[in-house]
Amino acid sequence: MATGRFDVALNQSEYDKNPEAFQQSTHLHIRSEIEEFSVSQHLNIQNADILDLGCGEGRFARYFMSNGANSVTGIDLSTALIHLAQQQNNWHGKIQYILGDVTELPIKPEHFDIVSGIYLIPLAEDTHTLERIFSVACHALKPGGIFVNILLNPSIVESDNFPLLDDYYRKYDFEISHQLPIKEGSKILVKLYNSDGSLFELIDHHYSLDAINAAANHAGFHPSQIHPVEISPKGIHSKGRQYWESYLSNPAICLLISKKHSLKTH
Ligand SMILES: C[S@@+](CC[C@H](N)C(=O)[O-])C[C@H]1O[C@@H](n2cnc3c(N)ncnc32)[C@H](O)[C@@H]1O
């Protein structure tokens, strides 16, 4: 069973210690063939002004711009990842990167059509931080705007199937393990095995849909919707449908879409 092997002390500084290994992980099939494609199925990116919370090395910022966004503002706490982001295409200044904590920075109110938080929710160490993330997103969004997240799939983590066998996801070059009992904020160790031989490890946190919706509701969103992730046509073509079957029967991640109320409720 994939439990109890938390012999490493991992925290936010992993991104600064090992930015290249994190960047390399964006090429894993479970990232490159799932994340952008799944997000694109639920957003109207054309001409949108987008705020990317926890933007990392800017992968989604570049993706949004190459799919017709008007501008992207990316915020991240890691100096090394913001540096890597700034070294890449900034679309003639239409991508702006800011170093800082998303829960503390001043952000333009009601300016953005879309806010993204790709793997940001699982990094919230407690429900207070979870609430801060939703409240920052709500503050930044125009009325009716969309907050899109990718997170660990709460229904997989809470299901009777979990914990899965140690090597369940090893074929997809990652592993997840956790401490029992599973409760709000429980730690989940994620190991990403890159094709260049490097390993990136991080600690995520589990939140139930109820805890997420309490935070979302309090901030001013409609009840959030969970959506299954999808494999891109390129991913299906290159690896074959059979390769993805066991992943799709227990998808480790999901999409969360939260829509801000159209009229001010606060
Ligand atoms: C798992 S990475 C995902 C990066 C990027 N969204 C992607 O999909 O490649 C999570 C990112 O969130 C950033 N992060 C975590 N907490 C943050 C905070 N409070 N404020 C800003 N960035 C934060 C980390 O530095 C890291 O780059």
PDBQT file of the ligand as one rigid body, heavy atoms in Angstrom, charges set to zero:
ROOT
HETATM    1  C1  LIG A 301       3.110  22.335  -8.779  1.00  0.00    +0.000 C 
HETATM    2  S1  LIG A 301       3.717  23.933  -9.233  1.00  0.00    +0.000 S 
HETATM    3  C2  LIG A 301       2.755  24.287 -10.682  1.00  0.00    +0.000 C 
HETATM    4  C3  LIG A 301       3.353  25.368 -11.547  1.00  0.00    +0.000 C 
HETATM    5  C4  LIG A 301       2.568  25.679 -12.808  1.00  0.00    +0.000 C 
HETATM    6  N1  LIG A 301       1.225  26.117 -12.496  1.00  0.00    +0.000 N 
HETATM    7  C5  LIG A 301       2.529  24.496 -13.724  1.00  0.00    +0.000 C 
HETATM    8  O1  LIG A 301       1.463  23.902 -13.888  1.00  0.00    +0.000 OA
HETATM    9  O2  LIG A 301       3.579  24.129 -14.274  1.00  0.00    +0.000 OA
HETATM   10  C6  LIG A 301       3.003  24.996  -8.048  1.00  0.00    +0.000 C 
HETATM   11  C7  LIG A 301       3.581  26.397  -8.087  1.00  0.00    +0.000 C 
HETATM   12  O3  LIG A 301       2.889  27.219  -7.142  1.00  0.00    +0.000 OA
HETATM   13  C8  LIG A 301       3.836  28.100  -6.572  1.00  0.00    +0.000 C 
HETATM   14  N2  LIG A 301       3.270  28.563  -5.291  1.00  0.00    +0.000 N 
HETATM   15  C9  LIG A 301       2.941  27.837  -4.210  1.00  0.00    +0.000 A 
HETATM   16  N3  LIG A 301       2.397  28.609  -3.255  1.00  0.00    +0.000 NA
HETATM   17  C10 LIG A 301       2.399  29.870  -3.754  1.00  0.00    +0.000 A 
HETATM   18  C11 LIG A 301       1.967  31.123  -3.249  1.00  0.00    +0.000 A 
HETATM   19  N4  LIG A 301       1.436  31.228  -2.035  1.00  0.00    +0.000 N 
HETATM   20  N5  LIG A 301       2.114  32.215  -4.020  1.00  0.00    +0.000 NA
HETATM   21  C12 LIG A 301       2.674  32.124  -5.258  1.00  0.00    +0.000 A 
HETATM   22  N6  LIG A 301       3.078  30.953  -5.797  1.00  0.00    +0.000 NA
HETATM   23  C13 LIG A 301       2.950  29.841  -5.057  1.00  0.00    +0.000 A 
HETATM   24  C14 LIG A 301       5.101  27.257  -6.450  1.00  0.00    +0.000 C 
HETATM   25  O4  LIG A 301       6.263  28.081  -6.351  1.00  0.00    +0.000 OA
HETATM   26  C15 LIG A 301       5.062  26.462  -7.741  1.00  0.00    +0.000 C 
HETATM   27  O5  LIG A 301       5.723  27.119  -8.789  1.00  0.00    +0.000 OA
ENDROOT
TORSDOF 0
